[in-house]
């Protein structure tokens, strides 16, 4: 058996679905499949607008319904169209009721927002399974959430052991070669729908494999695997043939493929192999195992539009809890700290955050100027990370560190198991440094 995740970016139109049908047909000839589907392209963003735009919520919900029905009308017909039309209409009625409630109440709780977002994947399950059956593939859709999760709405965690009974119950008495589940969503013990965060369908796929003891997972998307760098920034970027688990986690965290950061958690202490491949072109990346002596450096990831906020004061020197007090301010206003540094003198604390968060954090920290902080400085910065098990080898890491040092990095840090190094630099130097590091990485990448 194999788990196959179908990304939302490759579910745009009938041409995409023809390619998906061909790929699934080929896989189903060799294995029974569990398909995990994202919402079709654009629907999750539309549902976010349903939750946010109280005046237009009903209109947007109607457009989502029309999008699915029009797609089904182009690819399916007869009994398959009728069944899918009926089932999607039922879900649409639920969505309309919620949209009307939002319009009346003018507010949305995190729990309601997750419920709204779940409609994208649930409708996609009905759409995809119907399309596959209409093309002669024995497929069955199960639109119910496949997992038990905690109640952290918006970014819930899958409870692997607790989900085993639920998944096996959903699969009992289902005798089909292809079974379609929704990604991205789960349910609490008491039946409240939760979401796993953007990109959660990747996390769903590996978690299903873990729960059911399946060792093959394919993530089908629009790009040919994980690449040595963003091809929009590095024209000579190429697909990486293999990544160790540590390397993949670092690249996922740094946004190389915008994979969910917990995608690879279920792979620990297992024999699961994940392959990321494209629907449209050749090329893929296999992810499994640990670092080997043959591994070198694999890729460069960049994060732009960042801000570094530097807090300076002699009042924080030697004062227990001063750093945690400053970071608690970021936590309390919901600002994620991307990178943190402090010299041994303790006179400065540097916090790197997303550029959209800097105003909120600065305003909050200004409130500590009388008691703890003397000065606050803000700089435009970027993060350039080199990832690969080869970073453990002195001859490689010293070469790359030497290149980065010529750009006067503000901050340097090592990642998980020392398989990455991240350089925080002035944003004006980021593009040139990224290109130089990527060119060097390509010399070692096979």
Secondary structure, DSSP 4 states (H G I P E B T S, - for coil): -EEEEE-GGG-SSHHHHHHHHHHHHHHHTTS-EEEEEPPPTTHHHHHHHHHH-TTTHHHHHHHHHHHHHHHHHHH--HHHHHHHHHHHHHHHHHHHHHHHHHHHH----HHHHHHHHHHHHHHHHHHHHHHHHHTT--EEEE-S---BB-S-TTS--B-HHHHHHHHHHHHTT---SEEEEESSEEE-TTS-EEE--TTHHHHHHHHHHHHHT--EEEEEESSSSSBSS-TTT-TT--B-SEE-HHHHHHHHHTTSS---TTTTGGGTTS--EEEEEESSSS-EEEE-S---TT----EEEEEEEEEEEEEE-STTTT-TTHHHHHHHHHHHTT---SEEEE-TT-SEEEEEEEGGGHHHHHHHHHTTTTTT-SEEEEEEEEEEEEE-GGGGSHHHHHHHHHHHHTT--SEEEE-GGG-EEEEEEEHHHHHHHHHHHHHHHHHH--
